[in-house]
Amino acid sequence: MPRRKENFANEEVYHLVTRAIDDNIIFKDTNDHYRGIYSIYEFNTTKAVVIRDRRSARSRIKKTLKKLNKDPRLATDSRDKLVEILAFCIMPNHLHLLVRQLKDGGISKFMAKSGGGYGGYFNRKYHRKGYVFRDNFKAVPVKNDEQLKVVWAYIHANPVSLIEPKWKERGVRNFKKAIQFLENYKWSSYRDYIRGDNFPSVTERKFILDVMGGVTQSKEFLKDHIKYKAEIKD
């Protein structure tokens, strides 16, 4: 499971990246992606989590992940969270997270719990043993608002590589298609930032929207991030 010995500071923001061992594809189908998001949501708590019990609770009140914040019994804010998840993006062999630590040791505990939870699911499903994620995850502190904006855009722009694998080196060849793809990519928090219709319970978005200046400015910043790459293509 992902782990790191570094001491992270409470109330500070970090860009986290956890990758699969040997860059294996670990999010293979739709159910895997849903389970990945389920893991980063459910394991973001100081309490022990028994997935079977959580599933039963969901079934009883007939709630989906995107509706959790409407029910006080399962609301995100009612839990004693380890971190505040500001953004996320699931890629086939790795996961990006933008988080703010809330509890001492919160990031390390969260990464161990969520990574271990998903790893257990993955191993059971695909009849394998051993770790799924690399032992150490990458963590970069975000020191100012400008860096926060860039990291936020970088995380949400990652899926462009699924339709244009070399875009980071030579720029996107179809700017409009890239933007449309990101706006409809289900496995990141970007749709919740611009429409709030995906997995709104998973992330806390007000902080970054305030820094960005609102939804419209957030969309334009991401477009500029992509456009810069498009302008430097060969």
N, C-alpha and C positions, 0 to 999 in steps of 0.2 A: 504494500500500500504506500502511497506517496507520503514522505515524511521529510522534515527539515529541522535541524537543531537550532537554527537562528531564533533569537528572541525578537518577536515583532511587537511594535508599540501599539497600545490601544488608541483608538480614534484616528490612526493613520491609515492611508489608502495604499493598497498594493495590487500590482498586476501579477497574477499567478498563471503559470502554464504547467500543466501536468500531461506528460506524454506516455504513450503505450511502450512497453518493452519492445525493442527491435522495430519500433514504428509500425507495429502490427495494427491492422484495422480492428478496432474494438467497438465501434458503433456501426454495425453492419446493416441493420434494418430499422424500420420505424419503431418497433418495440424497444430496441436498444436505446434509441434516442430518447424516447419517453422515459425509460428507466434512468437514463443519465440525468435528466432534468428532475425527475422524482427524487433521485439521490441527493442532489445539491440542495433541494428544498427540505426534504424530510430530516436529513442528518445535520441541519444547521440549528442545533439545539444543545444545551448543556446536559439534557437528560438522555438516558439510554433509549434507543429506538428499536422497537420490534416491528419489522415491516408487516408481518401478518396481522398484528393488532391494528396498525394504521389502515391497512386495506379494509379490515372489517368495519372500522369506524366510518370510512368513506362509503362503503356499501350501504350501511344503515341509513345514512342521511342523503344518499344519492348525490354526492358532490363530485365534481371533476376538479382537477388541479387549477384550472383557470377561474373557478368559482369559489375557491377556498376563502378568499378575503371577504366574502359576503356572509359567512357563517361565523359567529363569535366563538363557537366551540373549536374551530380549526383555523382561526385567523392567524396570519403570519405574525402580527404584532403582539399576540397573546403569549407567544413562546419566548423563552429565555435564550435568545440567539447567541451563537458564538461570533458570528460576523454579520455584517450588513452586505448583502450581495447587490452591487451596483450595476453589474453587467456580466453577461456570460455568452459564450459561443462554443457550440460543440462542433468539432471537425471529426473526420473519420478516425484519426489516430491520436487526437489530443483534444484538450479542453482549455479554453481561456476563461479566466475569472477576474473581475475587478471587484475587490472587496475592501471593506473597512473593518478592522478588528475591533470587537466590542468587549471581549473578555481576555484576561491574561491567558496566553497560550491558545487563544481562540482559532487562529489560522491553522496552526499545526494540528489541533484536535479536529477541526472541520475537515481538513484535507485527508486525515487518516480515516475518519468515520465515513465520509462520502466515498472515498476511493475504495475502502474496504468493502463497503456495502455494494458498490457497483461491481467490484471484482468478484464477490461471492456470487452475485447474480450471473455474471458473464461465464464464470467457470461451470456453474450448474447447467446453464443453457447449452454451452458448447462442449461439455464433457472434457474439461481440461483441469489442470492443477497449477498452482503457483501464482505469482504476482501477475497482475494485468498491467498496472502502471509502473513506471520506473520508480526506483526507491526515493529519489530526490525530485521535488518539483522546483521550478524556477520561480523566483519572487523578486520583483523590482519595485522599490518604493516610489510612490508618486509624490513629488515634492512641491508642485505648484499647480495652479489652475491651467496653465498652458499645456503642461505635460499631461494633465488629466484629460484635456480635450483630445490630444493626439492619441493617447492610449485608448480612450473610448472609441475613437474612429478606427484605429488599427484593429481592435478586437472585432468590431462589427463588419469590417471590410474583408476579414479573412475568407469568408465563403466564396468570394470572387474566384479564388484559385480552383474551385470545383468546376468552373466553366471555362476559365482561362488560366491554366496551371502556371504560366510564366509571367503573369501580369506584374508581379512585384519587381521583376527585373527589367521588363521592356514596356510596361504600361498596358492598360486595357485597350483592346481593339474595337470594342463596341461599348461605349460609355453608357448609353441608354439601357442596353440589355443588362449591364452589370448592376446598375442602380435598381432596376426592376427586380432582378434576382435577389438582391439584398433585402428589398422591401417585402418580399414574399418568402424569404428563407425562414422556415419554422423553428429552427434549432438554435436561435440566438435571442437576445433580449431586444434587438433593434425594433422589431414590430411593436413591442410594448411601448417603446419610446415614442414611436410616431403614430400609433393607433390604439394601443392598449388592448389588443384583441387576441393575445397569444397566451402567455403565462404570466399575467400581471402580478400574481401573488409571490412570485419568486424573487423579484427585484424591488429595491427601493430607488425610485427614479427622480424624486424631487431635487435632491442635492445636485445631481449633474445637470438637470434641466435648468436649474437656477444659474449654474456656472455657464452653461451654454447660452442662456438667454431665451430659452423656450424651445418648443417643438420645431418650429420653422427654422430657427437658427441651427438647431442640432442637425436637421436634414441637410442644410446647406453646408455645414462644416464637413459632414461625411462626403458629400458630393465633391467638395473642393479637394478632399483627401484623395478621392479616386481620380479626379480630373488631373491632379498634379502628376499622378502616375501615367495617365493617358497622354499627357503632353510630352513626356520624356521617352515615349516608345520609339524604337528604331524603325 
